[in-house]
Amino acid sequence: MNTAHQSASSSKAGASAASSVVSKQSRLTSLDIFRGLVILVMTFVNFLSPVKSIPGWAKHMPESVDGFTFVDVVFPGFLFIVGVAIPLALQRRIDRGEAMRNIIASIFVRTAGLLFVGVVMVNKGLYSGDVAWLSRPLWYLLAMSSIVLFWIHCPANASTLRRRVIRTLQVSAAVLLAILLILFRGKNAASQTVWMQHSWWGILGMIGWAYLICSFSWLAFRRNSAALLGIMGFMFALYIGGRHGALNWLGPVQNFVNVGIMFGSNSATVMMGLLVGNLLLNASIGLGEKVRSMLLLAVALGVSGLVLRPLHGFNKSAHTESYALITGGICCFLFALVFYLVEVRRWQRWGGFLIPIGQNALFAYVVPGIVGNSFILAGSTAYLSDTGVAGAWSAALLTALVMLMTTVLSRMDIKLKL
């Protein structure tokens, strides 16, 4: 009997120790693998999007149709990952004793960076080589290259020489990017020559707004997941109210940033991940219980999405509440699966190639624009097909190239960090 008691105590101690590792380690391997998986799928479907004569399930669901494909789960996957990372990253900084004013400042700086890069990327479609000095592919290639160089992360253990090189690259990139912004010219729907606009904030910009509101929500309530769950409910109410005109009184603010979407359904998806991040910080429960709690949350989100579907349907373009709930539930389930395999079963080798990609996600997101426009400027797009199976293979090859570049730079400790 004593032996059994000692065995049970040992088992509990082991579970507690394992849980502590989740809350204190510098990086969560399962999160890096899951992030890398989302990046891999995102890159492939982006290269696949212009390909003709491929099945509808391999593209975004048309805006007028109530439903979604696996492609439509990629963006919620990004939002969900941001949410999981927020408590882990902020708690780590608090544990290091960083001043709260520095943490708040870094949140604003990161948000501003995401908004800026997002706007630059979406203005590619507005840019017109007819009224600007540079062709569209050249301007975009230079802009994305400048962004990469400006946001290169300098490791803490970097040599003096490396620090000087990185600083020189960053200053040069800032100057080049400023020049490119000055030279930007585009044409609007009325064929008028215009400068850069924020017609919408882009994927990174939308992530930026959601990151901002959810980070401050977590700082306000920390480990109080019940309060954060209440905020998530308010976010959905905000979206529904916006759909029915309750936010029209905001006027210019609503025109500048769609409050119902940016701080409503999009932020709610980040909050779903944030609740999971809070769960991972809880060292008092074992890894198995963490997995069960994630699965329970995934089911609750999915059922809620189905119940609310008659209200506005599943629609990615409109960022409806049921779409956010269903896709958030799918992301929660998939992350629970990866977490179980990697952290509980310790099966990490299968996803090892995804880790450097997940650790350098911003580079992996930006570099396809560099690769694609380099092919265009080199006149080598003739080797790439845009139809059927051959087009899918071209997309796969381009994806492999991007993943290889990201992996190589990550191994060299060259990473982008906002």
Protein Blocks (a to p, Z undefined) as FASTA:
>chain_A
ZZmmmmmmmmmmmmmmmmmmmmmmmbdfklmmmmmmmmmmmmmmmmmmmpghiafklpcc
dfklgcddfklmmmmmmmmmmmmmmmmmmmmmmmnopafklmmmmmmmmmmmmmmmmmmm
mmmmmpcfklmmbdfklmmmmmmmmmmmmmpccdfkbcfklmmmmmmmmmmmmmmmmmmm
mmpccddfkopacddddfbgbjmlmmmmmmmmmmmmmmmnmmmmmlmmmmmmmmmmmmmm
mmnopmmmnmmmmmmpcfklmmmmmmmmmmmmmmmmmmmmmmkbcfklmmmmmmmmmmmm
mmmmmmmmmmnopafklopaklmmmmmmmmmmmmmmmmmmmmmnopaklmmmmmmmmmmm
mmmmmmmmmmmmmmmmnopmmmpccehjllmmmmmmmmmmmmmmmmmmmmnopacdZZ
